[in-house]
Amino acid sequence: MCYTYILKSKKDSKFYTGYTSNLKLRFEQHNKGLVYSTKDRVPLKLIYYEACLNQQDATHREKYLKTYFGKMFIKNRLKSYLTG
């Protein structure tokens, strides 16, 4: 299994979208500042993830979630969380 995930920075409220085969380990790496793209934005909160059958599906889903339509999907999917 691979996972596509979205993190939200508690520092600047920005989002980060990525994929991994080990969600728990990757989340720990992000929060320890070991990931270059998020090291200045810790602490981070995992707000969404999807399981995919393989890496190709996960990367396609990641790319989609980074598009305008993907961002609108997440906004609608997490409406109550993001407005609360």
mmCIF file of the N, C-alpha and C atoms, coordinates in Angstrom:
data_MODEL
# 
_entry.id   MODEL 
# 
loop_
_atom_site.group_PDB 
_atom_site.id 
_atom_site.type_symbol 
_atom_site.label_atom_id 
_atom_site.label_alt_id 
_atom_site.label_comp_id 
_atom_site.label_asym_id 
_atom_site.label_entity_id 
_atom_site.label_seq_id 
_atom_site.pdbx_PDB_ins_code 
_atom_site.Cartn_x 
_atom_site.Cartn_y 
_atom_site.Cartn_z 
_atom_site.occupancy 
_atom_site.B_iso_or_equiv 
_atom_site.pdbx_formal_charge 
_atom_site.auth_seq_id 
_atom_site.auth_comp_id 
_atom_site.auth_asym_id 
_atom_site.auth_atom_id 
_atom_site.pdbx_PDB_model_num 
ATOM 1   N N  . MET A 1 1  ? 0.835   -1.185 0.000  1.00 0.00 ? 1  MET A N  1 
ATOM 2   C CA . MET A 1 1  ? 0.000   0.000  0.000  1.00 0.00 ? 1  MET A CA 1 
ATOM 3   C C  . MET A 1 1  ? 0.880   1.249  0.000  1.00 0.00 ? 1  MET A C  1 
ATOM 4   N N  . CYS A 1 2  ? 0.391   2.257  -0.684 1.00 0.00 ? 2  CYS A N  1 
ATOM 5   C CA . CYS A 1 2  ? 0.994   3.583  -0.649 1.00 0.00 ? 2  CYS A CA 1 
ATOM 6   C C  . CYS A 1 2  ? -0.080  4.557  -0.197 1.00 0.00 ? 2  CYS A C  1 
ATOM 7   N N  . TYR A 1 3  ? 0.354   5.674  0.319  1.00 0.00 ? 3  TYR A N  1 
ATOM 8   C CA . TYR A 1 3  ? -0.585  6.657  0.859  1.00 0.00 ? 3  TYR A CA 1 
ATOM 9   C C  . TYR A 1 3  ? -0.318  8.025  0.272  1.00 0.00 ? 3  TYR A C  1 
ATOM 10  N N  . THR A 1 4  ? -1.386  8.714  -0.059 1.00 0.00 ? 4  THR A N  1 
ATOM 11  C CA . THR A 1 4  ? -1.328  10.122 -0.411 1.00 0.00 ? 4  THR A CA 1 
ATOM 12  C C  . THR A 1 4  ? -1.846  10.856 0.813  1.00 0.00 ? 4  THR A C  1 
ATOM 13  N N  . TYR A 1 5  ? -1.148  11.904 1.224  1.00 0.00 ? 5  TYR A N  1 
ATOM 14  C CA . TYR A 1 5  ? -1.513  12.551 2.481  1.00 0.00 ? 5  TYR A CA 1 
ATOM 15  C C  . TYR A 1 5  ? -1.415  14.070 2.378  1.00 0.00 ? 5  TYR A C  1 
ATOM 16  N N  . ILE A 1 6  ? -2.100  14.731 3.303  1.00 0.00 ? 6  ILE A N  1 
ATOM 17  C CA . ILE A 1 6  ? -2.057  16.188 3.387  1.00 0.00 ? 6  ILE A CA 1 
ATOM 18  C C  . ILE A 1 6  ? -1.756  16.564 4.827  1.00 0.00 ? 6  ILE A C  1 
ATOM 19  N N  . LEU A 1 7  ? -0.766  17.410 4.981  1.00 0.00 ? 7  LEU A N  1 
ATOM 20  C CA . LEU A 1 7  ? -0.387  17.932 6.283  1.00 0.00 ? 7  LEU A CA 1 
ATOM 21  C C  . LEU A 1 7  ? -0.761  19.405 6.346  1.00 0.00 ? 7  LEU A C  1 
ATOM 22  N N  . LYS A 1 8  ? -1.072  19.866 7.528  1.00 0.00 ? 8  LYS A N  1 
ATOM 23  C CA . LYS A 1 8  ? -1.319  21.296 7.738  1.00 0.00 ? 8  LYS A CA 1 
ATOM 24  C C  . LYS A 1 8  ? -0.335  21.784 8.787  1.00 0.00 ? 8  LYS A C  1 
ATOM 25  N N  . SER A 1 9  ? 0.343   22.868 8.467  1.00 0.00 ? 9  SER A N  1 
ATOM 26  C CA . SER A 1 9  ? 1.312   23.441 9.386  1.00 0.00 ? 9  SER A CA 1 
ATOM 27  C C  . SER A 1 9  ? 0.586   24.200 10.494 1.00 0.00 ? 9  SER A C  1 
ATOM 28  N N  . LYS A 1 10 ? 0.957   23.918 11.724 1.00 0.00 ? 10 LYS A N  1 
ATOM 29  C CA . LYS A 1 10 ? 0.401   24.673 12.854 1.00 0.00 ? 10 LYS A CA 1 
ATOM 30  C C  . LYS A 1 10 ? 1.079   26.034 12.973 1.00 0.00 ? 10 LYS A C  1 
ATOM 31  N N  . LYS A 1 11 ? 2.196   26.185 12.287 1.00 0.00 ? 11 LYS A N  1 
ATOM 32  C CA . LYS A 1 11 ? 2.963   27.430 12.344 1.00 0.00 ? 11 LYS A CA 1 
ATOM 33  C C  . LYS A 1 11 ? 2.387   28.487 11.398 1.00 0.00 ? 11 LYS A C  1 
ATOM 34  N N  . ASP A 1 12 ? 2.121   28.093 10.133 1.00 0.00 ? 12 ASP A N  1 
ATOM 35  C CA . ASP A 1 12 ? 1.648   29.075 9.147  1.00 0.00 ? 12 ASP A CA 1 
ATOM 36  C C  . ASP A 1 12 ? 0.324   28.685 8.482  1.00 0.00 ? 12 ASP A C  1 
ATOM 37  N N  . SER A 1 13 ? -0.291  27.588 8.915  1.00 0.00 ? 13 SER A N  1 
ATOM 38  C CA . SER A 1 13 ? -1.587  27.106 8.404  1.00 0.00 ? 13 SER A CA 1 
ATOM 39  C C  . SER A 1 13 ? -1.567  26.702 6.932  1.00 0.00 ? 13 SER A C  1 
ATOM 40  N N  . LYS A 1 14 ? -0.402  26.528 6.348  1.00 0.00 ? 14 LYS A N  1 
ATOM 41  C CA . LYS A 1 14 ? -0.310  26.095 4.958  1.00 0.00 ? 14 LYS A CA 1 
ATOM 42  C C  . LYS A 1 14 ? -0.351  24.581 4.881  1.00 0.00 ? 14 LYS A C  1 
ATOM 43  N N  . PHE A 1 15 ? -0.678  24.087 3.682  1.00 0.00 ? 15 PHE A N  1 
ATOM 44  C CA . PHE A 1 15 ? -0.823  22.659 3.453  1.00 0.00 ? 15 PHE A CA 1 
ATOM 45  C C  . PHE A 1 15 ? 0.370   22.102 2.685  1.00 0.00 ? 15 PHE A C  1 
ATOM 46  N N  . TYR A 1 16 ? 0.625   20.818 2.896  1.00 0.00 ? 16 TYR A N  1 
ATOM 47  C CA . TYR A 1 16 ? 1.648   20.094 2.152  1.00 0.00 ? 16 TYR A CA 1 
ATOM 48  C C  . TYR A 1 16 ? 1.028   18.772 1.733  1.00 0.00 ? 16 TYR A C  1 
ATOM 49  N N  . THR A 1 17 ? 1.174   18.426 0.467  1.00 0.00 ? 17 THR A N  1 
ATOM 50  C CA . THR A 1 17 ? 0.642   17.176 -0.057 1.00 0.00 ? 17 THR A CA 1 
ATOM 51  C C  . THR A 1 17 ? 1.803   16.302 -0.522 1.00 0.00 ? 17 THR A C  1 
ATOM 52  N N  . GLY A 1 18 ? 1.753   15.021 -0.152 1.00 0.00 ? 18 GLY A N  1 
ATOM 53  C CA . GLY A 1 18 ? 2.808   14.105 -0.548 1.00 0.00 ? 18 GLY A CA 1 
ATOM 54  C C  . GLY A 1 18 ? 2.296   12.681 -0.623 1.00 0.00 ? 18 GLY A C  1 
ATOM 55  N N  . TYR A 1 19 ? 3.208   11.753 -0.900 1.00 0.00 ? 19 TYR A N  1 
ATOM 56  C CA . TYR A 1 19 ? 2.859   10.340 -0.901 1.00 0.00 ? 19 TYR A CA 1 
ATOM 57  C C  . TYR A 1 19 ? 4.004   9.545  -0.283 1.00 0.00 ? 19 TYR A C  1 
ATOM 58  N N  . THR A 1 20 ? 3.680   8.363  0.224  1.00 0.00 ? 20 THR A N  1 
ATOM 59  C CA . THR A 1 20 ? 4.674   7.520  0.876  1.00 0.00 ? 20 THR A CA 1 
ATOM 60  C C  . THR A 1 20 ? 4.169   6.086  0.969  1.00 0.00 ? 20 THR A C  1 
ATOM 61  N N  . SER A 1 21 ? 5.079   5.178  1.226  1.00 0.00 ? 21 SER A N  1 
ATOM 62  C CA . SER A 1 21 ? 4.677   3.790  1.480  1.00 0.00 ? 21 SER A CA 1 
ATOM 63  C C  . SER A 1 21 ? 4.593   3.514  2.984  1.00 0.00 ? 21 SER A C  1 
ATOM 64  N N  . ASN A 1 22 ? 5.107   4.424  3.801  1.00 0.00 ? 22 ASN A N  1 
ATOM 65  C CA . ASN A 1 22 ? 5.061   4.264  5.253  1.00 0.00 ? 22 ASN A CA 1 
ATOM 66  C C  . ASN A 1 22 ? 4.600   5.581  5.869  1.00 0.00 ? 22 ASN A C  1 
ATOM 67  N N  . LEU A 1 23 ? 3.318   5.718  6.052  1.00 0.00 ? 23 LEU A N  1 
ATOM 68  C CA . LEU A 1 23 ? 2.732   6.990  6.490  1.00 0.00 ? 23 LEU A CA 1 
ATOM 69  C C  . LEU A 1 23 ? 3.213   7.398  7.878  1.00 0.00 ? 23 LEU A C  1 
ATOM 70  N N  . LYS A 1 24 ? 3.262   6.466  8.802  1.00 0.00 ? 24 LYS A N  1 
ATOM 71  C CA . LYS A 1 24 ? 3.684   6.788  10.170 1.00 0.00 ? 24 LYS A CA 1 
ATOM 72  C C  . LYS A 1 24 ? 5.120   7.318  10.194 1.00 0.00 ? 24 LYS A C  1 
ATOM 73  N N  . LEU A 1 25 ? 6.034   6.615  9.522  1.00 0.00 ? 25 LEU A N  1 
ATOM 74  C CA . LEU A 1 25 ? 7.429   7.037  9.478  1.00 0.00 ? 25 LEU A CA 1 
ATOM 75  C C  . LEU A 1 25 ? 7.574   8.392  8.791  1.00 0.00 ? 25 LEU A C  1 
ATOM 76  N N  . ARG A 1 26 ? 6.887   8.564  7.673  1.00 0.00 ? 26 ARG A N  1 
ATOM 77  C CA . ARG A 1 26 ? 7.005   9.823  6.926  1.00 0.00 ? 26 ARG A CA 1 
ATOM 78  C C  . ARG A 1 26 ? 6.485   11.000 7.744  1.00 0.00 ? 26 ARG A C  1 
ATOM 79  N N  . PHE A 1 27 ? 5.382   10.794 8.456  1.00 0.00 ? 27 PHE A N  1 
ATOM 80  C CA . PHE A 1 27 ? 4.832   11.855 9.300  1.00 0.00 ? 27 PHE A CA 1 
ATOM 81  C C  . PHE A 1 27 ? 5.832   12.221 10.406 1.00 0.00 ? 27 PHE A C  1 
ATOM 82  N N  . GLU A 1 28 ? 6.462   11.227 10.999 1.00 0.00 ? 28 GLU A N  1 
ATOM 83  C CA . GLU A 1 28 ? 7.480   11.485 12.026 1.00 0.00 ? 28 GLU A CA 1 
ATOM 84  C C  . GLU A 1 28 ? 8.660   12.265 11.436 1.00 0.00 ? 28 GLU A C  1 
ATOM 85  N N  . GLN A 1 29 ? 9.079   11.900 10.227 1.00 0.00 ? 29 GLN A N  1 
ATOM 86  C CA . GLN A 1 29 ? 10.185  12.607 9.578  1.00 0.00 ? 29 GLN A CA 1 
ATOM 87  C C  . GLN A 1 29 ? 9.829   14.075 9.349  1.00 0.00 ? 29 GLN A C  1 
ATOM 88  N N  . HIS A 1 30 ? 8.603   14.324 8.907  1.00 0.00 ? 30 HIS A N  1 
ATOM 89  C CA . HIS A 1 30 ? 8.164   15.703 8.704  1.00 0.00 ? 30 HIS A CA 1 
ATOM 90  C C  . HIS A 1 30 ? 8.235   16.480 10.017 1.00 0.00 ? 30 HIS A C  1 
ATOM 91  N N  . ASN A 1 31 ? 7.690   15.932 11.082 1.00 0.00 ? 31 ASN A N  1 
ATOM 92  C CA . ASN A 1 31 ? 7.624   16.662 12.352 1.00 0.00 ? 31 ASN A CA 1 
ATOM 93  C C  . ASN A 1 31 ? 8.961   16.792 13.063 1.00 0.00 ? 31 ASN A C  1 
ATOM 94  N N  . LYS A 1 32 ? 9.930   15.961 12.700 1.00 0.00 ? 32 LYS A N  1 
ATOM 95  C CA . LYS A 1 32 ? 11.277  16.087 13.266 1.00 0.00 ? 32 LYS A CA 1 
ATOM 96  C C  . LYS A 1 32 ? 12.131  17.062 12.462 1.00 0.00 ? 32 LYS A C  1 
ATOM 97  N N  . GLY A 1 33 ? 11.570  17.632 11.400 1.00 0.00 ? 33 GLY A N  1 
ATOM 98  C CA . GLY A 1 33 ? 12.311  18.578 10.584 1.00 0.00 ? 33 GLY A CA 1 
ATOM 99  C C  . GLY A 1 33 ? 13.276  17.924 9.626  1.00 0.00 ? 33 GLY A C  1 
ATOM 100 N N  . LEU A 1 34 ? 13.082  16.651 9.309  1.00 0.00 ? 34 LEU A N  1 
ATOM 101 C CA . LEU A 1 34 ? 13.991  15.921 8.431  1.00 0.00 ? 34 LEU A CA 1 
ATOM 102 C C  . LEU A 1 34 ? 13.619  16.024 6.953  1.00 0.00 ? 34 LEU A C  1 
ATOM 103 N N  . VAL A 1 35 ? 12.491  16.653 6.651  1.00 0.00 ? 35 VAL A N  1 
ATOM 104 C CA . VAL A 1 35 ? 12.043  16.808 5.265  1.00 0.00 ? 35 VAL A CA 1 
ATOM 105 C C  . VAL A 1 35 ? 12.259  18.268 4.868  1.00 0.00 ? 35 VAL A C  1 
ATOM 106 N N  . TYR A 1 36 ? 13.070  18.472 3.853  1.00 0.00 ? 36 TYR A N  1 
ATOM 107 C CA . TYR A 1 36 ? 13.474  19.824 3.450  1.00 0.00 ? 36 TYR A CA 1 
ATOM 108 C C  . TYR A 1 36 ? 12.287  20.751 3.215  1.00 0.00 ? 36 TYR A C  1 
ATOM 109 N N  . SER A 1 37 ? 11.270  20.264 2.515  1.00 0.00 ? 37 SER A N  1 
ATOM 110 C CA . SER A 1 37 ? 10.163  21.143 2.117  1.00 0.00 ? 37 SER A CA 1 
ATOM 111 C C  . SER A 1 37 ? 9.271   21.562 3.276  1.00 0.00 ? 37 SER A C  1 
ATOM 112 N N  . THR A 1 38 ? 9.342   20.887 4.407  1.00 0.00 ? 38 THR A N  1 
ATOM 113 C CA . THR A 1 38 ? 8.479   21.251 5.534  1.00 0.00 ? 38 THR A CA 1 
ATOM 114 C C  . THR A 1 38 ? 9.254   21.565 6.810  1.00 0.00 ? 38 THR A C  1 
ATOM 115 N N  . LYS A 1 39 ? 10.570  21.542 6.773  1.00 0.00 ? 39 LYS A N  1 
ATOM 116 C CA . LYS A 1 39 ? 11.346  21.679 8.009  1.00 0.00 ? 39 LYS A CA 1 
ATOM 117 C C  . LYS A 1 39 ? 11.137  23.014 8.713  1.00 0.00 ? 39 LYS A C  1 
ATOM 118 N N  . ASP A 1 40 ? 10.830  24.071 7.975  1.00 0.00 ? 40 ASP A N  1 
ATOM 119 C CA . ASP A 1 40 ? 10.615  25.381 8.589  1.00 0.00 ? 40 ASP A CA 1 
ATOM 120 C C  . ASP A 1 40 ? 9.154   25.612 8.964  1.00 0.00 ? 40 ASP A C  1 
ATOM 121 N N  . ARG A 1 41 ? 8.303   24.588 8.790  1.00 0.00 ? 41 ARG A N  1 
ATOM 122 C CA . ARG A 1 41 ? 6.870   24.756 9.033  1.00 0.00 ? 41 ARG A CA 1 
ATOM 123 C C  . ARG A 1 41 ? 6.343   23.842 10.127 1.00 0.00 ? 41 ARG A C  1 
ATOM 124 N N  . VAL A 1 42 ? 7.230   23.189 10.872 1.00 0.00 ? 42 VAL A N  1 
ATOM 125 C CA . VAL A 1 42 ? 6.792   22.303 11.952 1.00 0.00 ? 42 VAL A CA 1 
ATOM 126 C C  . VAL A 1 42 ? 6.283   23.125 13.131 1.00 0.00 ? 42 VAL A C  1 
ATOM 127 N N  . PRO A 1 43 ? 5.376   22.633 13.912 1.00 0.00 ? 43 PRO A N  1 
ATOM 128 C CA . PRO A 1 43 ? 4.791   21.311 13.891 1.00 0.00 ? 43 PRO A CA 1 
ATOM 129 C C  . PRO A 1 43 ? 3.701   21.180 12.818 1.00 0.00 ? 43 PRO A C  1 
ATOM 130 N N  . LEU A 1 44 ? 3.486   19.951 12.380 1.00 0.00 ? 44 LEU A N  1 
ATOM 131 C CA . LEU A 1 44 ? 2.512   19.653 11.338 1.00 0.00 ? 44 LEU A CA 1 
ATOM 132 C C  . LEU A 1 44 ? 1.457   18.700 11.878 1.00 0.00 ? 44 LEU A C  1 
ATOM 133 N N  . LYS A 1 45 ? 0.280   18.775 11.288 1.00 0.00 ? 45 LYS A N  1 
ATOM 134 C CA . LYS A 1 45 ? -0.818  17.890 11.672 1.00 0.00 ? 45 LYS A CA 1 
ATOM 135 C C  . LYS A 1 45 ? -1.279  17.147 10.428 1.00 0.00 ? 45 LYS A C  1 
ATOM 136 N N  . LEU A 1 46 ? -1.445  15.846 10.547 1.00 0.00 ? 46 LEU A N  1 
ATOM 137 C CA . LEU A 1 46 ? -1.978  15.047 9.444  1.00 0.00 ? 46 LEU A CA 1 
ATOM 138 C C  . LEU A 1 46 ? -3.487  15.269 9.411  1.00 0.00 ? 46 LEU A C  1 
ATOM 139 N N  . ILE A 1 47 ? -3.982  15.863 8.316  1.00 0.00 ? 47 ILE A N  1 
ATOM 140 C CA . ILE A 1 47 ? -5.416  16.167 8.269  1.00 0.00 ? 47 ILE A CA 1 
ATOM 141 C C  . ILE A 1 47 ? -6.173  15.288 7.287  1.00 0.00 ? 47 ILE A C  1 
ATOM 142 N N  . TYR A 1 48 ? -5.449  14.570 6.395  1.00 0.00 ? 48 TYR A N  1 
ATOM 143 C CA . TYR A 1 48 ? -6.139  13.753 5.402  1.00 0.00 ? 48 TYR A CA 1 
ATOM 144 C C  . TYR A 1 48 ? -5.163  12.756 4.807  1.00 0.00 ? 48 TYR A C  1 
ATOM 145 N N  . TYR A 1 49 ? -5.651  11.549 4.542  1.00 0.00 ? 49 TYR A N  1 
ATOM 146 C CA . TYR A 1 49 ? -4.849  10.588 3.782  1.00 0.00 ? 49 TYR A CA 1 
ATOM 147 C C  . TYR A 1 49 ? -5.756  9.609  3.063  1.00 0.00 ? 49 TYR A C  1 
ATOM 148 N N  . GLU A 1 50 ? -5.228  9.042  1.990  1.00 0.00 ? 50 GLU A N  1 
ATOM 149 C CA . GLU A 1 50 ? -5.913  8.026  1.203  1.00 0.00 ? 50 GLU A CA 1 
ATOM 150 C C  . GLU A 1 50 ? -4.945  6.879  0.970  1.00 0.00 ? 50 GLU A C  1 
ATOM 151 N N  . ALA A 1 51 ? -5.449  5.660  1.037  1.00 0.00 ? 51 ALA A N  1 
ATOM 152 C CA . ALA A 1 51 ? -4.639  4.483  0.727  1.00 0.00 ? 51 ALA A CA 1 
ATOM 153 C C  . ALA A 1 51 ? -4.790  4.165  -0.755 1.00 0.00 ? 51 ALA A C  1 
ATOM 154 N N  . CYS A 1 52 ? -3.677  3.860  -1.398 1.00 0.00 ? 52 CYS A N  1 
ATOM 155 C CA . CYS A 1 52 ? -3.658  3.493  -2.820 1.00 0.00 ? 52 CYS A CA 1 
ATOM 156 C C  . CYS A 1 52 ? -3.006  2.118  -2.949 1.00 0.00 ? 52 CYS A C  1 
ATOM 157 N N  . LEU A 1 53 ? -3.337  1.412  -4.005 1.00 0.00 ? 53 LEU A N  1 
ATOM 158 C CA . LEU A 1 53 ? -2.815  0.057  -4.180 1.00 0.00 ? 53 LEU A CA 1 
ATOM 159 C C  . LEU A 1 53 ? -1.344  0.012  -4.570 1.00 0.00 ? 53 LEU A C  1 
ATOM 160 N N  . ASN A 1 54 ? -0.868  1.072  -5.225 1.00 0.00 ? 54 ASN A N  1 
ATOM 161 C CA . ASN A 1 54 ? 0.536   1.079  -5.636 1.00 0.00 ? 54 ASN A CA 1 
ATOM 162 C C  . ASN A 1 54 ? 1.046   2.514  -5.747 1.00 0.00 ? 54 ASN A C  1 
ATOM 163 N N  . GLN A 1 55 ? 2.348   2.657  -5.963 1.00 0.00 ? 55 GLN A N  1 
ATOM 164 C CA . GLN A 1 55 ? 2.977   3.979  -6.000 1.00 0.00 ? 55 GLN A CA 1 
ATOM 165 C C  . GLN A 1 55 ? 2.463   4.816  -7.163 1.00 0.00 ? 55 GLN A C  1 
ATOM 166 N N  . GLN A 1 56 ? 2.230   4.197  -8.298 1.00 0.00 ? 56 GLN A N  1 
ATOM 167 C CA . GLN A 1 56 ? 1.752   4.951  -9.458 1.00 0.00 ? 56 GLN A CA 1 
ATOM 168 C C  . GLN A 1 56 ? 0.401   5.609  -9.161 1.00 0.00 ? 56 GLN A C  1 
ATOM 169 N N  . ASP A 1 57 ? -0.513  4.867  -8.541 1.00 0.00 ? 57 ASP A N  1 
ATOM 170 C CA . ASP A 1 57 ? -1.806  5.444  -8.173 1.00 0.00 ? 57 ASP A CA 1 
ATOM 171 C C  . ASP A 1 57 ? -1.637  6.565  -7.162 1.00 0.00 ? 57 ASP A C  1 
ATOM 172 N N  . ALA A 1 58 ? -0.736  6.383  -6.206 1.00 0.00 ? 58 ALA A N  1 
ATOM 173 C CA . ALA A 1 58 ? -0.509  7.405  -5.178 1.00 0.00 ? 58 ALA A CA 1 
ATOM 174 C C  . ALA A 1 58 ? 0.064   8.684  -5.782 1.00 0.00 ? 58 ALA A C  1 
ATOM 175 N N  . THR A 1 59 ? 1.005   8.555  -6.720 1.00 0.00 ? 59 THR A N  1 
ATOM 176 C CA . THR A 1 59 ? 1.584   9.750  -7.333 1.00 0.00 ? 59 THR A CA 1 
ATOM 177 C C  . THR A 1 59 ? 0.563   10.471 -8.213 1.00 0.00 ? 59 THR A C  1 
ATOM 178 N N  . HIS A 1 60 ? -0.283  9.706  -8.897 1.00 0.00 ? 60 HIS A N  1 
ATOM 179 C CA . HIS A 1 60 ? -1.333  10.351 -9.698 1.00 0.00 ? 60 HIS A CA 1 
ATOM 180 C C  . HIS A 1 60 ? -2.314  11.095 -8.805 1.00 0.00 ? 60 HIS A C  1 
ATOM 181 N N  . ARG A 1 61 ? -2.655  10.488 -7.690 1.00 0.00 ? 61 ARG A N  1 
ATOM 182 C CA . ARG A 1 61 ? -3.586  11.137 -6.764 1.00 0.00 ? 61 ARG A CA 1 
ATOM 183 C C  . ARG A 1 61 ? -2.951  12.383 -6.156 1.00 0.00 ? 61 ARG A C  1 
ATOM 184 N N  . GLU A 1 62 ? -1.673  12.308 -5.810 1.00 0.00 ? 62 GLU A N  1 
ATOM 185 C CA . GLU A 1 62 ? -0.960  13.468 -5.271 1.00 0.00 ? 62 GLU A CA 1 
ATOM 186 C C  . GLU A 1 62 ? -0.996  14.621 -6.276 1.00 0.00 ? 62 GLU A C  1 
ATOM 187 N N  . LYS A 1 63 ? -0.690  14.324 -7.528 1.00 0.00 ? 63 LYS A N  1 
ATOM 188 C CA . LYS A 1 63 ? -0.694  15.364 -8.559 1.00 0.00 ? 63 LYS A CA 1 
ATOM 189 C C  . LYS A 1 63 ? -2.085  15.972 -8.711 1.00 0.00 ? 63 LYS A C  1 
ATOM 190 N N  . TYR A 1 64 ? -3.124  15.130 -8.658 1.00 0.00 ? 64 TYR A N  1 
ATOM 191 C CA . TYR A 1 64 ? -4.491  15.648 -8.759 1.00 0.00 ? 64 TYR A CA 1 
ATOM 192 C C  . TYR A 1 64 ? -4.823  16.557 -7.572 1.00 0.00 ? 64 TYR A C  1 
ATOM 193 N N  . LEU A 1 65 ? -4.470  16.139 -6.377 1.00 0.00 ? 65 LEU A N  1 
ATOM 194 C CA . LEU A 1 65 ? -4.811  16.938 -5.188 1.00 0.00 ? 65 LEU A CA 1 
ATOM 195 C C  . LEU A 1 65 ? -4.093  18.285 -5.170 1.00 0.00 ? 65 LEU A C  1 
ATOM 196 N N  . LYS A 1 66 ? -3.032  18.412 -5.940 1.00 0.00 ? 66 LYS A N  1 
ATOM 197 C CA . LYS A 1 66 ? -2.312  19.683 -6.022 1.00 0.00 ? 66 LYS A CA 1 
ATOM 198 C C  . LYS A 1 66 ? -2.909  20.625 -7.072 1.00 0.00 ? 66 LYS A C  1 
ATOM 199 N N  . THR A 1 67 ? -3.859  20.135 -7.874 1.00 0.00 ? 67 THR A N  1 
ATOM 200 C CA . THR A 1 67 ? -4.500  20.980 -8.877 1.00 0.00 ? 67 THR A CA 1 
ATOM 201 C C  . THR A 1 67 ? -5.621  21.792 -8.241 1.00 0.00 ? 67 THR A C  1 
ATOM 202 N N  . TYR A 1 68 ? -6.155  22.726 -8.996 1.00 0.00 ? 68 TYR A N  1 
ATOM 203 C CA . TYR A 1 68 ? -7.288  23.528 -8.519 1.00 0.00 ? 68 TYR A CA 1 
ATOM 204 C C  . TYR A 1 68 ? -8.460  22.636 -8.131 1.00 0.00 ? 68 TYR A C  1 
ATOM 205 N N  . PHE A 1 69 ? -8.795  21.680 -8.991 1.00 0.00 ? 69 PHE A N  1 
ATOM 206 C CA . PHE A 1 69 ? -9.936  20.800 -8.717 1.00 0.00 ? 69 PHE A CA 1 
ATOM 207 C C  . PHE A 1 69 ? -9.663  19.890 -7.516 1.00 0.00 ? 69 PHE A C  1 
ATOM 208 N N  . GLY A 1 70 ? -8.428  19.463 -7.359 1.00 0.00 ? 70 GLY A N  1 
ATOM 209 C CA . GLY A 1 70 ? -8.066  18.653 -6.201 1.00 0.00 ? 70 GLY A CA 1 
ATOM 210 C C  . GLY A 1 70 ? -8.176  19.446 -4.909 1.00 0.00 ? 70 GLY A C  1 
ATOM 211 N N  . LYS A 1 71 ? -7.752  20.700 -4.948 1.00 0.00 ? 71 LYS A N  1 
ATOM 212 C CA . LYS A 1 71 ? -7.864  21.557 -3.762 1.00 0.00 ? 71 LYS A CA 1 
ATOM 213 C C  . LYS A 1 71 ? -9.323  21.820 -3.419 1.00 0.00 ? 71 LYS A C  1 
ATOM 214 N N  . MET A 1 72 ? -10.164 21.947 -4.441 1.00 0.00 ? 72 MET A N  1 
ATOM 215 C CA . MET A 1 72 ? -11.593 22.135 -4.193 1.00 0.00 ? 72 MET A CA 1 
ATOM 216 C C  . MET A 1 72 ? -12.202 20.856 -3.608 1.00 0.00 ? 72 MET A C  1 
ATOM 217 N N  . PHE A 1 73 ? -11.752 19.695 -4.059 1.00 0.00 ? 73 PHE A N  1 
ATOM 218 C CA . PHE A 1 73 ? -12.214 18.425 -3.514 1.00 0.00 ? 73 PHE A CA 1 
ATOM 219 C C  . PHE A 1 73 ? -11.904 18.355 -2.023 1.00 0.00 ? 73 PHE A C  1 
ATOM 220 N N  . ILE A 1 74 ? -10.663 18.680 -1.661 1.00 0.00 ? 74 ILE A N  1 
ATOM 221 C CA . ILE A 1 74 ? -10.267 18.630 -0.249 1.00 0.00 ? 74 ILE A CA 1 
ATOM 222 C C  . ILE A 1 74 ? -11.037 19.659 0.561  1.00 0.00 ? 74 ILE A C  1 
ATOM 223 N N  . LYS A 1 75 ? -11.202 20.845 0.005  1.00 0.00 ? 75 LYS A N  1 
ATOM 224 C CA . LYS A 1 75 ? -11.953 21.890 0.716  1.00 0.00 ? 75 LYS A CA 1 
ATOM 225 C C  . LYS A 1 75 ? -13.371 21.412 1.023  1.00 0.00 ? 75 LYS A C  1 
ATOM 226 N N  . ASN A 1 76 ? -14.015 20.774 0.059  1.00 0.00 ? 76 ASN A N  1 
ATOM 227 C CA . ASN A 1 76 ? -15.381 20.255 0.285  1.00 0.00 ? 76 ASN A CA 1 
ATOM 228 C C  . ASN A 1 76 ? -15.375 19.040 1.205  1.00 0.00 ? 76 ASN A C  1 
ATOM 229 N N  . ARG A 1 77 ? -14.399 18.182 1.051  1.00 0.00 ? 77 ARG A N  1 
ATOM 230 C CA . ARG A 1 77 ? -14.320 16.956 1.854  1.00 0.00 ? 77 ARG A CA 1 
ATOM 231 C C  . ARG A 1 77 ? -14.095 17.265 3.323  1.00 0.00 ? 77 ARG A C  1 
ATOM 232 N N  . LEU A 1 78 ? -13.304 18.294 3.599  1.00 0.00 ? 78 LEU A N  1 
ATOM 233 C CA . LEU A 1 78 ? -12.955 18.659 4.975  1.00 0.00 ? 78 LEU A CA 1 
ATOM 234 C C  . LEU A 1 78 ? -13.646 19.954 5.413  1.00 0.00 ? 78 LEU A C  1 
ATOM 235 N N  . LYS A 1 79 ? -14.751 20.255 4.809  1.00 0.00 ? 79 LYS A N  1 
ATOM 236 C CA . LYS A 1 79 ? -15.446 21.524 5.071  1.00 0.00 ? 79 LYS A CA 1 
ATOM 237 C C  . LYS A 1 79 ? -15.649 21.814 6.553  1.00 0.00 ? 79 LYS A C  1 
ATOM 238 N N  . SER A 1 80 ? -16.183 20.855 7.287  1.00 0.00 ? 80 SER A N  1 
ATOM 239 C CA . SER A 1 80 ? -16.461 21.107 8.702  1.00 0.00 ? 80 SER A CA 1 
ATOM 240 C C  . SER A 1 80 ? -15.160 21.261 9.508  1.00 0.00 ? 80 SER A C  1 
ATOM 241 N N  . TYR A 1 81 ? -14.115 20.521 9.148  1.00 0.00 ? 81 TYR A N  1 
ATOM 242 C CA . TYR A 1 81 ? -12.836 20.637 9.845  1.00 0.00 ? 81 TYR A CA 1 
ATOM 243 C C  . TYR A 1 81 ? -12.179 21.977 9.566  1.00 0.00 ? 81 TYR A C  1 
ATOM 244 N N  . LEU A 1 82 ? -12.153 22.389 8.306  1.00 0.00 ? 82 LEU A N  1 
ATOM 245 C CA . LEU A 1 82 ? -11.460 23.623 7.933  1.00 0.00 ? 82 LEU A CA 1 
ATOM 246 C C  . LEU A 1 82 ? -12.170 24.875 8.394  1.00 0.00 ? 82 LEU A C  1 
ATOM 247 N N  . THR A 1 83 ? -13.474 24.821 8.591  1.00 0.00 ? 83 THR A N  1 
ATOM 248 C CA . THR A 1 83 ? -14.213 26.015 9.028  1.00 0.00 ? 83 THR A CA 1 
ATOM 249 C C  . THR A 1 83 ? -14.363 26.056 10.544 1.00 0.00 ? 83 THR A C  1 
ATOM 250 N N  . GLY A 1 84 ? -14.080 24.940 11.197 1.00 0.00 ? 84 GLY A N  1 
ATOM 251 C CA . GLY A 1 84 ? -14.270 24.867 12.655 1.00 0.00 ? 84 GLY A CA 1 
ATOM 252 C C  . GLY A 1 84 ? -13.093 25.280 13.449 1.00 0.00 ? 84 GLY A C  1 
# 
